[in-house]
Amino acid sequence: MLNQTNPSIRCTVNSCTYHKDHHCTLNEIQVGCTQANVGNCKETECASFQLGNHGTQCGGSCQ
């Protein structure tokens, strides 16, 4: 895992290995779709997510 956080990528998914202090430690992320037609945020996902050892609770919600 990287040590520096990226202030441009805010994140509340504590279970991701790249999560640190409410930010992502990656230089960039990939966003993907979970449905063929995207109409709201629940139909998208962070394709860069990798399960880590920070727990399993999400600290925020999809708006």
C-alpha positions, 0 to 999 in steps of 0.5 A: 500500500502507498503511504501518501494520500491523494487529496483529489480522490476522497473516499469513505470505503474503509475496506479498500486497501488504498483507503487512508484518512478519508482519501485514496492513496492511488494516483488515479482510479478507474470508474466502471458500470454495474448496469448497461444503462447508468442512471444513478450512482448505484449503477457505478463502481470504483473499479480500482477497489481492492479489499484490504484489512481496514474492516468492512464498513463504508463510512459514507453513502452514494448521493 
